[in-house]
């Protein structure tokens, strides 16, 4: 979690929003009040970004899959 003072957050709104995509942001105003900003589009909830994606059935072993990945990486 990253914190900004109000003046800094106002001057660097783009940076604040970019940060909020990755982690929650706290903005403190001159009265001592704090406000939390978090993205509705990012993975700050702690859930896996792969949650909800269904798997597929394939007839290969784990070793075959690992070999395919290694071959693909070697070609880079």
C-alpha positions as CSV (number, residue, x, y, z in Angstrom):
1,X,0.0,0.0,0.0
2,X,1.4,3.4,-1.0
3,X,0.4,6.7,0.6
4,X,0.3,10.2,-0.9
5,X,-0.4,13.6,0.6
6,X,-3.3,15.4,-1.1
7,X,-1.1,18.0,-2.9
8,X,1.2,15.3,-4.3
9,X,-1.7,13.2,-5.4
10,X,-3.4,16.1,-7.1
11,X,-0.2,17.0,-9.0
12,X,0.6,13.4,-9.9
13,X,-2.9,11.9,-10.5
14,X,-1.6,9.8,-13.4
15,X,1.0,8.2,-11.1
16,X,-1.5,7.7,-8.4
17,X,-3.9,5.9,-10.7
18,X,-1.1,3.7,-12.2
19,X,-0.1,2.8,-8.7
20,X,-3.7,1.9,-7.8
21,X,-3.6,-0.7,-10.6
22,X,-0.9,-2.6,-8.7
23,X,-1.7,-1.8,-5.1
24,X,-4.1,0.1,-2.9
25,X,-3.4,3.9,-2.5
26,X,-4.0,6.1,0.5
27,X,-4.5,9.8,0.1
28,X,-4.2,12.0,3.2
29,X,-5.7,15.5,3.1
30,X,-4.8,18.5,5.2
31,X,-7.4,17.7,7.9
32,X,-5.8,14.4,8.6
33,X,-8.5,12.4,6.9
34,X,-7.4,9.4,4.8
35,X,-9.0,8.0,1.6
36,X,-8.3,4.6,0.0
37,X,-8.2,4.2,-3.8
38,X,-8.2,0.8,-5.4
39,X,-8.7,-0.2,-9.0
40,X,-11.9,-2.0,-10.1
41,X,-9.9,-3.5,-13.0
42,X,-6.9,-5.0,-11.3
43,X,-6.1,-7.9,-9.0
44,X,-5.9,-6.1,-5.7
45,X,-8.5,-8.3,-4.2
46,X,-6.1,-11.2,-3.5
47,X,-7.9,-13.5,-6.0
48,X,-6.1,-15.3,-8.7
49,X,-6.3,-13.6,-12.2
50,X,-6.9,-17.2,-13.5
51,X,-9.9,-17.7,-11.2
52,X,-13.0,-18.7,-13.3
53,X,-11.0,-20.0,-16.2
54,X,-12.0,-23.6,-17.0
55,X,-9.3,-26.1,-17.6
56,X,-9.2,-28.5,-20.6
57,X,-8.6,-32.2,-20.8
58,X,-5.5,-33.3,-22.8
59,X,-3.8,-36.6,-23.1
60,X,-0.2,-35.6,-22.2
61,X,1.9,-36.2,-19.2
62,X,3.4,-33.5,-17.0
63,X,6.8,-34.4,-18.3
64,X,5.6,-33.9,-21.9
65,X,4.2,-30.5,-21.0
66,X,7.4,-29.4,-19.3
67,X,9.4,-30.5,-22.3
68,X,7.2,-28.5,-24.7
69,X,7.6,-25.4,-22.5
70,X,11.3,-25.8,-22.4
71,X,11.5,-26.3,-26.2
72,X,9.4,-23.2,-26.7
73,X,11.6,-21.1,-24.4
74,X,14.8,-22.4,-26.1
75,X,13.5,-21.1,-29.4
76,X,13.3,-17.5,-28.1
